[in-house]
Amino acid sequence: MPHPLHGLPLSSQVKDRGRQLLWLAPALVVALWLGWQVQQRLTWLTHGLHIPAQVIELSRSHSRSSTASGRSALRLDVVVDVPDPRREGAVERLHFLAPLLHAVLHVGDSVLVLHDPLTLSPQEPFVLAHPLQLWQGPAFGLLLLGVCWALPHAALHRRYPAPEARRRALRRRQWALGVAVMVPVLVGQALALRDRAAQDGDRALEARWPAWTELDAEVPRPWWWSRLPWHGVDPVTDEAGAQAWRSAPVGPGLVGWGDVGASERRFKFVRARMLALREQPAALAGLLGQGHDPNFIPLYRFFLTHYLDATWSAPGCSRCNDSSQVTEMAGDLMLMLVQDGRLDEAARWAPRIVADKLPGADARARLSFLIAYRSLLEAQLGPEAAQRQLQALVDDAIAAARAHGETWALERWAGFWRGYVARPRRGLAATR
């Protein structure tokens, strides 16, 4: 049977092909998105951390629209308490938008929550593992794909009046959409197989690293460590290669896009490089300065525990000394501990830093530390008591800034008591 386009002018054939692609393009986009959704969930189930949680509330709330109509929408949340693997001994209260689960869950039920810092954003680091919640996105994608598939049927009947030609056209479209769905899944699984093969090489590589018993005991490798393979780079002997590995863009597969997983990659780089710098406290302090996120709490704690008495300085550099670097590191650690509600541990570091390191620190380090110290004292004693206890240290810092002509620091100190202060977190409001 001749093709329906045979005999038509070339311009008509081109226009007809263009119309076909316009009909097919939305379906292909939806198919690719559906495949990505499926691959994402396979990654969570295969590689994520499965954490048991308890349902404490099935909440109903109404949110009023900001438009002129003022309509309100009903929101059905499942509220669970889950141990947070990122924070020692912490239990987080999570709110999940899950209307389908209201009919099947009850207060007191146990549910599984998935956590994966390499694929989930820091703002939404948990997902409910219940099938009705987990596969809701792919189910919607399948429905949308069905709609995109059904729309061009009338055009197919007009274009292919003969049943056999119409069946062949339908089969071609089915193959195209099937391939589009499978591409993200196959790519993700191929990258997973590549990374699993690289993990065998990592084990042989890491077996050759120098031993550091105290580091292994106090800062054990996290559960996700092997999921970021080195791909042949030895961070202990090849600093430039390790820096390139740390800065490499994060792609799909076992890990997510953009900044997702960047903190974990930075932590792995720093912890491995520490093995090469064990006898160089100044270099270790500079290396740890790449942190500033909660993953680095055990590394900061380890350094302050073992290197607080070390001293170093570099001529012509106001920051390249133990007083400035250790004071700023202690301030970062204390601030994160206050936010985590671990006030007793934060208070343990303050007197030693004030006595031994703060007097020789530069303006930036003093400011960082005293902001953290203020946050701690306000959480423990209240704002007035905190100001009484810290005012002498603030006055000393202002005098030092004047003596060194640090105008920017004087401006910051002028608004010190009106500036940011960290508060202990009461729980993570993660809604998904």
C-alpha positions as CSV (number, residue, x, y, z in Angstrom):
1,M,0.0,0.0,0.0
2,P,1.5,3.4,-0.9
3,H,2.4,5.8,1.8
4,P,-0.2,8.5,2.4
5,L,2.3,11.2,1.7
6,H,3.4,9.8,-1.6
7,G,2.4,12.0,-4.5
8,L,2.2,15.1,-2.4
9,P,4.4,18.1,-3.1
10,L,7.6,18.3,-1.0
11,S,6.4,21.4,0.9
12,S,3.2,19.6,1.9
13,Q,5.1,16.5,3.1
14,V,7.4,18.8,5.2
15,K,4.4,20.5,6.7
16,D,2.7,17.2,7.4
17,R,5.8,15.8,9.1
18,G,6.1,19.0,11.2
19,R,2.5,18.5,12.4
20,Q,3.3,14.9,13.4
21,L,6.3,16.0,15.4
22,L,4.2,18.7,17.1
23,W,1.7,16.1,18.1
24,L,4.4,13.7,19.3
25,A,6.7,16.2,21.1
26,P,4.5,16.7,24.2
27,A,4.1,12.9,24.6
28,L,7.9,12.4,24.3
29,V,8.6,15.0,26.9
30,V,6.1,13.4,29.3
31,A,7.6,10.0,28.6
32,L,11.1,11.2,29.4
33,W,9.8,12.8,32.6
34,L,8.0,9.6,33.6
35,G,11.2,7.6,33.0
36,W,13.1,10.0,35.2
37,Q,10.5,9.7,38.0
38,V,10.7,5.9,37.9
39,Q,14.6,6.0,38.0
40,Q,14.6,8.4,40.9
41,R,12.4,6.1,43.0
42,L,14.4,3.1,42.1
43,T,17.5,4.9,43.3
44,W,15.8,5.9,46.6
45,L,14.6,2.3,47.2
46,T,17.9,0.7,46.3
47,H,20.5,3.1,47.8
48,G,18.6,5.4,50.2
49,L,18.5,5.0,54.0
50,H,15.3,3.3,55.2
51,I,14.3,4.8,58.5
52,P,11.2,3.6,60.6
53,A,9.0,6.5,61.7
54,Q,5.8,6.8,63.7
55,V,2.7,8.7,62.7
56,I,1.8,11.2,65.4
57,E,-0.9,13.2,63.6
58,L,-3.2,13.2,60.6
59,S,-3.8,16.9,60.2
60,R,-6.4,18.9,58.2
61,S,-5.9,22.5,57.6
62,H,-7.4,25.2,55.3
63,S,-5.3,27.7,53.4
64,R,-7.0,30.8,52.0
65,S,-6.1,32.0,48.6
66,S,-4.5,35.4,48.2
67,T,-6.6,36.2,45.2
68,A,-9.7,38.3,45.2
69,S,-11.9,35.2,45.3
70,G,-10.6,34.3,48.7
71,R,-11.2,30.6,48.2
72,S,-9.8,28.1,50.7
73,A,-8.1,24.8,50.0
74,L,-8.1,21.8,52.2
75,R,-4.6,20.4,53.0
76,L,-4.2,16.9,54.3
77,D,-0.9,16.2,56.0
78,V,0.7,13.1,57.6
79,V,2.9,14.2,60.5
80,V,5.6,11.7,61.6
81,D,8.5,11.7,64.0
82,V,11.7,10.2,62.5
83,P,15.3,9.9,63.9
84,D,17.4,12.3,61.9
85,P,20.6,10.5,60.6
86,R,22.3,13.9,60.0
87,R,22.0,15.1,63.6
88,E,23.2,13.0,66.6
89,G,20.3,11.8,68.8
90,A,17.8,14.2,67.1
91,V,14.2,13.3,66.3
92,E,12.6,15.4,63.5
93,R,8.9,16.1,63.1
94,L,8.1,16.0,59.4
95,H,5.0,17.1,57.6
96,F,4.1,15.3,54.3
97,L,1.4,16.4,52.0
98,A,-0.3,13.0,51.6
99,P,-4.1,13.1,51.0
100,L,-4.2,9.5,49.8
101,L,-2.7,8.2,53.0
102,H,-5.4,9.8,55.3
103,A,-7.7,6.9,54.6
104,V,-5.2,4.1,55.3
105,L,-3.0,5.4,58.1
106,H,-3.8,5.9,61.8
107,V,-2.1,7.7,64.6
108,G,0.5,5.4,66.1
109,D,1.2,3.5,62.9
110,S,4.7,2.8,61.8
111,V,5.8,3.9,58.3
112,L,9.1,3.9,56.5
113,V,10.8,7.1,55.5
114,L,13.5,7.3,52.9
115,H,16.5,9.6,53.3
116,D,19.1,10.1,50.5
117,P,21.4,13.2,50.6
118,L,22.8,12.4,47.2
119,T,19.5,12.7,45.4
120,L,17.2,14.7,47.6
121,S,17.7,18.4,48.3
122,P,18.7,19.7,51.7
123,Q,15.3,21.5,51.9
124,E,13.4,18.2,51.4
125,P,15.7,15.4,52.5
126,F,13.0,12.8,53.3
127,V,10.2,11.0,51.4
128,L,7.6,8.6,52.6
129,A,8.1,5.1,51.4
130,H,4.4,4.1,51.4
131,P,3.6,3.0,47.8
132,L,0.5,5.3,47.6
133,Q,2.8,8.3,48.3
134,L,6.1,7.1,46.6
135,W,4.6,6.2,43.2
136,Q,2.1,9.0,43.1
137,G,4.3,11.1,40.7
138,P,4.9,8.2,38.2
139,A,1.1,7.4,38.3
140,F,0.3,11.0,37.4
141,G,3.0,10.9,34.6
142,L,1.4,7.7,33.2
143,L,-2.0,9.3,33.2
144,L,-0.6,12.4,31.5
145,L,1.1,10.2,28.9
146,G,-2.2,8.5,28.2
147,V,-3.8,11.8,27.5
148,C,-1.0,12.9,25.2
149,W,-1.3,9.5,23.4
150,A,-5.0,9.8,22.9
151,L,-5.1,13.3,21.5
152,P,-3.7,12.6,18.1
153,H,-6.0,9.6,17.4
154,A,-8.5,11.5,15.4
155,A,-5.7,12.9,13.2
156,L,-4.4,9.4,12.7
157,H,-7.7,8.2,11.4
158,R,-7.8,11.0,8.9
159,R,-4.2,10.5,7.9
160,Y,-4.2,6.7,7.7
161,P,-7.7,5.6,6.5
162,A,-6.4,2.1,5.9
163,P,-6.4,0.0,9.1
164,E,-3.1,-1.7,8.4
165,A,-1.3,1.6,7.8
166,R,-2.8,3.0,10.9
167,R,-1.6,0.1,13.0
168,R,1.9,0.5,11.7
169,A,1.8,4.2,12.6
170,L,0.6,3.4,16.1
171,R,3.3,0.8,16.6
172,R,6.0,3.4,15.6
173,R,4.6,5.8,18.2
174,Q,4.4,3.1,20.8
175,W,8.1,2.3,20.2
176,A,9.1,6.0,20.3
177,L,7.3,6.6,23.6
178,G,8.5,3.3,25.1
179,V,12.1,4.2,24.3
180,A,11.7,7.7,25.7
181,V,10.4,6.1,29.0
182,M,13.3,3.6,29.2
183,V,16.1,6.0,28.4
184,P,16.3,7.7,31.8
185,V,16.0,4.3,33.6
186,L,18.7,2.7,31.4
187,V,21.0,5.7,31.8
188,G,20.6,5.7,35.5
189,Q,21.1,2.0,35.9
190,A,24.2,2.1,33.6
191,L,25.7,4.9,35.8
192,A,24.9,2.8,38.9
193,L,26.7,-0.2,37.4
194,R,29.7,2.0,36.5
195,D,29.8,3.3,40.1
196,R,29.5,-0.2,41.6
197,A,32.4,-1.3,39.5
198,A,34.4,1.7,40.6
199,Q,33.7,0.9,44.3
200,D,35.8,-2.3,44.0
201,G,38.8,-0.2,42.9
202,D,38.0,2.2,45.8
203,R,38.3,-0.6,48.4
204,A,41.8,-1.5,47.1
205,L,42.8,2.1,47.0
206,E,41.7,3.0,50.5
207,A,43.3,-0.2,51.9
208,R,46.7,1.5,51.0
209,W,45.9,4.7,52.9
210,P,47.8,5.4,56.2
211,A,46.0,4.3,59.3
212,W,44.6,6.9,61.7
213,T,42.8,5.0,64.5
214,E,41.5,8.1,66.3
215,L,40.0,9.5,63.2
216,D,38.3,6.3,62.2
217,A,36.9,6.0,65.8
218,E,35.7,9.5,66.2
219,V,34.7,10.4,62.6
220,P,33.6,7.1,61.0
221,R,32.9,7.0,57.3
222,P,29.2,7.8,56.7
223,W,26.9,5.2,55.2
224,W,26.8,6.9,51.8
225,W,30.7,7.1,51.5
226,S,31.0,4.3,48.8
227,R,28.3,5.9,46.6
228,L,30.7,8.7,45.6
229,P,33.6,6.7,44.0
230,W,37.0,8.2,43.4
231,H,37.2,6.9,39.9
232,G,40.9,6.3,40.1
233,V,41.9,9.5,42.0
234,D,43.9,9.0,45.1
235,P,43.2,12.0,47.4
236,V,46.0,11.2,49.7
237,T,48.8,11.5,47.1
238,D,47.1,13.6,44.3
239,E,45.8,16.8,45.8
240,A,45.1,18.4,42.4
241,G,43.2,15.4,41.1
242,A,41.2,15.3,44.3
243,Q,40.4,19.0,44.0
244,A,39.1,18.4,40.5
245,W,37.1,15.4,41.7
246,R,35.5,17.5,44.5
247,S,34.6,20.3,42.1
248,A,33.3,18.0,39.3
249,P,29.6,18.7,38.4
250,V,27.1,16.3,40.0
251,G,25.0,14.5,37.4
252,P,22.1,12.0,37.2
253,G,22.2,8.4,38.2
254,L,23.1,7.6,41.8
255,V,23.3,11.3,42.6
256,G,21.2,14.3,41.9
257,W,21.6,17.6,40.0
258,G,23.2,20.9,41.0
259,D,24.2,21.3,44.6
260,V,22.5,18.0,45.7
261,G,25.4,15.9,47.1
262,A,27.9,18.7,47.0
263,S,28.2,18.8,50.8
264,E,28.8,15.1,50.9
265,R,31.4,15.2,48.2
266,R,33.2,18.1,50.0
267,F,33.2,16.1,53.3
268,K,34.6,13.0,51.6
269,F,37.4,15.0,50.0
270,V,38.3,16.8,53.3
271,R,38.3,13.6,55.4
272,A,40.5,11.8,53.0
273,R,42.9,14.6,52.6
274,M,43.3,14.8,56.4
275,L,45.3,11.5,56.2
276,A,48.0,13.3,54.2
277,L,48.2,16.3,56.6
278,R,48.2,14.5,60.0
279,E,51.4,16.2,61.1
280,Q,50.5,19.7,59.7
281,P,47.9,21.4,61.9
282,A,48.0,24.6,60.0
283,A,47.3,22.8,56.7
284,L,44.5,20.8,58.5
285,A,42.9,24.0,59.7
286,G,42.9,25.5,56.3
287,L,41.5,22.3,54.8
288,L,38.6,22.2,57.3
289,G,37.8,25.8,56.4
290,Q,36.1,24.4,53.3
291,G,33.3,23.1,55.4
292,H,30.8,25.3,57.2
293,D,27.9,22.9,57.1
294,P,26.5,20.3,59.6
295,N,28.4,17.4,57.9
296,F,31.6,18.9,59.3
297,I,30.6,19.0,62.9
298,P,32.5,15.7,63.7
299,L,35.5,16.9,61.8
300,Y,35.6,20.3,63.7
301,R,35.1,18.5,67.0
302,F,38.0,16.1,66.1
303,F,40.4,18.9,65.2
304,L,39.6,21.0,68.3
305,T,40.0,17.9,70.5
306,H,43.4,16.9,69.1
307,Y,45.0,20.2,67.9
308,L,43.7,22.9,70.2
309,D,47.2,23.3,71.8
310,A,49.0,23.5,68.4
311,T,50.4,26.9,67.4
312,W,51.5,28.2,64.0
313,S,51.8,31.5,62.1
314,A,52.9,32.9,58.7
315,P,54.6,36.2,58.4
316,G,52.6,39.0,56.7
317,C,49.3,37.1,57.0
318,S,46.9,38.2,59.8
319,R,44.7,35.1,59.3
320,C,47.4,32.5,58.9
321,N,47.8,31.7,62.6
322,D,46.3,29.3,65.1
323,S,44.4,32.0,67.0
324,S,42.4,33.3,64.0
325,Q,41.8,29.9,62.3
326,V,40.9,28.0,65.5
327,T,38.7,30.8,66.9
328,E,36.7,30.9,63.6
329,M,36.4,27.2,63.5
330,A,35.2,27.0,67.1
331,G,32.6,29.7,66.3
332,D,31.3,27.7,63.3
333,L,31.1,24.6,65.4
334,M,29.3,26.3,68.3
335,L,26.8,28.0,65.9
336,M,25.9,24.6,64.4
337,L,25.7,23.0,67.8
338,V,23.4,25.7,69.1
339,Q,21.1,25.3,66.0
340,D,21.0,21.6,66.8
341,G,20.1,22.3,70.4
342,R,23.4,20.8,71.8
343,L,24.0,23.7,74.1
344,D,26.1,21.8,76.7
345,E,28.7,20.7,74.0
346,A,28.8,24.2,72.6
347,A,29.5,25.7,76.0
348,R,32.4,23.3,76.5
349,W,34.5,25.0,73.9
350,A,33.8,28.7,74.7
351,P,36.0,29.2,77.9
352,R,39.1,27.6,76.3
353,I,38.8,29.7,73.2
354,V,38.3,32.9,75.1
355,A,41.3,32.2,77.3
356,D,43.8,30.9,74.7
357,K,42.8,31.9,71.2
358,L,40.5,34.9,71.1
359,P,43.0,37.6,72.2
360,G,45.3,36.9,69.2
361,A,42.5,36.4,66.6
362,D,41.8,38.8,63.7
363,A,38.6,40.8,63.3
364,R,36.7,38.2,61.2
365,A,37.5,35.4,63.6
366,R,36.4,37.4,66.6
367,L,33.2,38.4,65.0
368,S,32.4,34.8,63.9
369,F,33.1,33.4,67.4
370,L,31.3,36.1,69.4
371,I,28.2,35.8,67.2
372,A,28.1,32.1,68.1
373,Y,28.9,32.8,71.8
374,R,26.0,35.3,71.9
375,S,23.7,32.7,70.3
376,L,24.7,30.2,73.0
377,L,24.3,32.5,76.0
378,E,21.0,33.9,74.7
379,A,19.7,30.3,74.4
380,Q,20.9,29.5,77.9
381,L,20.5,32.7,79.9
382,G,18.5,35.2,77.8
383,P,19.5,38.4,75.9
384,E,20.2,40.6,78.9
385,A,22.5,38.2,80.7
386,A,24.3,37.4,77.4
387,Q,25.0,41.1,76.8
388,R,26.3,41.5,80.4
389,Q,28.7,38.6,80.0
390,L,29.9,39.4,76.5
391,Q,30.2,43.2,76.5
392,A,33.8,43.2,77.7
393,L,34.8,40.9,74.9
394,V,33.0,43.0,72.4
395,D,34.7,46.1,73.7
396,D,38.1,44.5,73.3
397,A,37.2,43.5,69.7
398,I,36.2,47.1,68.9
399,A,39.4,48.4,70.4
400,A,41.5,46.0,68.4
401,A,39.6,47.0,65.2
402,R,40.3,50.6,65.8
403,A,44.0,49.9,66.5
404,H,44.3,48.1,63.2
405,G,42.2,50.6,61.2
406,E,39.6,47.9,60.2
407,T,36.7,50.2,59.2
408,W,34.5,47.3,58.0
409,A,34.8,45.6,61.3
410,L,33.8,48.7,63.2
411,E,30.6,48.9,61.1
412,R,29.8,45.3,61.9
413,W,30.5,45.7,65.6
414,A,28.2,48.8,65.7
415,G,25.2,46.6,64.9
416,F,26.4,43.5,66.8
417,W,23.6,43.4,69.3
418,R,21.0,44.0,66.6
419,G,22.4,41.3,64.3
420,Y,21.6,37.7,63.6
421,V,21.5,35.2,66.4
422,A,21.0,31.5,65.9
423,R,18.2,29.7,67.7
424,P,17.9,26.0,68.5
425,R,15.8,24.3,65.9
426,R,12.6,22.7,67.1
427,G,12.2,20.3,64.2
428,L,12.5,20.2,60.5
429,A,9.4,21.1,58.7
430,A,9.9,19.1,55.5
431,T,6.8,19.0,53.3
432,R,6.7,16.8,50.2
